[in-house]
């Protein structure tokens, strides 16, 4: 089998180590280099024998080169995600230096694109692949230390403060946490994982302190992690002081110490590593043979995974979940000491390119009364992103996928989600391009008098002077319906609302509202926003929730051709394979709210059509909502770009009237 042909993006110091190590790896070969500096690129290429036709001045030329299979990404931290996405969209496997990206949201996107493209994505945390860590696992699993109690891990070095250096540059992703803090965090999570018989464990709590430089990056930081079984870990990092640069695992019977955890052996030369084990006061030194450059193990492992057709490396290397979890801890650590990266700030948050596949199904649109632009039939719910760094990745991808409708509410996270969404709207300048759906007057504040006050607050948070659609989040049966209609029409006259409707409103109240409006020369509600999924709601997700999937409601919508915005259009993941269904709080999960014999049969029938059309049962269920014989829109709540990608096949599903009836158990056969 031919070796994996590698190209390198960025000829820095760590790339030189990679290029040196790859010469001793049997299943890998370096064939290309890309550098924005011709002088540096050529010097690197000359040093490692890269041919003239495989020297590139930009990364796109590198990833388009048909002579390489994979790219080792060793450029500056903020460029990791963009370069990795570019490489994978051009069909190249990716090994990206730590940190894999600047935020956990970016890392998750990289792992999902790797799955979509069926390519390897692996974060290069070299020390994990060294035989030293295999021996550590053997000792931990043997229970020689007894119950694990605490982990100490540090990585710090002293560099002279220099605002021009990438280490101290905010724009270049400097600071100790991102540069070397990822090492002690990954070690603690790996040891805790061994303790729990899993790959990497996630801490239950993260507490961080640190010191910031003038540029806003951290120079010294310390974090305390708490895991299951009362296991704790102290993680320290620094770029302005030398630390111990050791790791110690404490158990009830003794300890295990790595004297050189991050660079096992002797620098760049093949050399044995040493582990100091102390049990009941008796110390022994174990020598771990190391016959190769310490980066060779990582390259060999990544290349073997590629040759085996894997999209994800397995332990001892960083798994996908391992990389996401590590970035999540680094995010928490940074936030607690006040270090905001460029992605955290509206003025510097940049859009990732190549997130959405060019082969994605095209979005579908429909027109609504009072709205000048066509509205995407899929509407994105904005109720799960508490930071700009998290939200921007998903919202950018949504627009790249053709989505222009966004649903939010005054009540979500006490306004935080609207504030963050508003930051994104302003940073992207899309105020006129998107269709905002603002919901207000939620119980117990469901009164006409609260509508204007809450709308003022929502629009202020969003940075908008109007919303194209306003939805009453709940109904109040003690209030005459005409009072709601009159209050909203006043806001329409003021130019602050274009169209409106009600969420969890009974159709009798909708009819009363429409009749009142027509009798008083007012604009009637033209949208209903109730639940409607192929799985009928057995137990209300929340008190007062209404579902439209019943014979009388569906007939009413077909007769009156009133637009319906279906929330929980996919029944909270009920149609997904069991292992992929959302883990929601007790009592409101998919099986709790939608589990029944009838819905199980609907799920079976969706699976039959899914197999016929080469999609998932979840896609068929979503397509059922979109194919209803009236203006039917589906609210969806993807939490990542991969979940957006999983929605798009539903747009290509073709369902006949007979299919619709059969799926909803109206007939026994198609």
TAHUMO-V333168 format. One record per helix or strand. SS is the DSSP state (~ for helix, > for strand). FROM is the first residue (numbers start at 1). TO is the last residue. If there is no record, write none. Layout:
BEGIN
ss:SS from:FROM to:TO
ss:SS from:FROM to:TO
END
This chain:
BEGIN
ss:> from:4 to:9
ss:~ from:13 to:22
ss:> from:28 to:34
ss:~ from:38 to:48
ss:~ from:52 to:54
ss:> from:55 to:56
ss:~ from:59 to:63
ss:> from:70 to:73
ss:~ from:77 to:89
ss:> from:93 to:97
ss:~ from:104 to:117
ss:> from:121 to:124
ss:~ from:126 to:129
ss:~ from:131 to:141
ss:> from:148 to:156
ss:> from:158 to:158
ss:~ from:176 to:195
ss:> from:205 to:212
ss:> from:218 to:226
ss:~ from:228 to:230
ss:> from:232 to:238
ss:> from:240 to:240
ss:> from:247 to:251
ss:> from:254 to:258
ss:> from:266 to:266
ss:> from:269 to:269
ss:> from:273 to:279
ss:> from:282 to:288
ss:~ from:294 to:307
ss:> from:312 to:312
ss:~ from:320 to:337
ss:~ from:342 to:344
ss:> from:365 to:366
ss:> from:375 to:376
ss:> from:378 to:381
ss:~ from:388 to:400
ss:> from:405 to:409
ss:~ from:412 to:428
ss:> from:435 to:440
ss:~ from:448 to:462
ss:> from:467 to:472
ss:~ from:481 to:493
ss:> from:497 to:503
ss:~ from:507 to:519
ss:> from:527 to:529
ss:> from:531 to:531
ss:> from:547 to:547
ss:~ from:551 to:560
ss:> from:563 to:567
ss:~ from:571 to:573
ss:~ from:578 to:580
ss:~ from:590 to:594
ss:~ from:597 to:613
ss:~ from:617 to:626
ss:> from:632 to:636
ss:~ from:641 to:652
ss:~ from:657 to:663
END
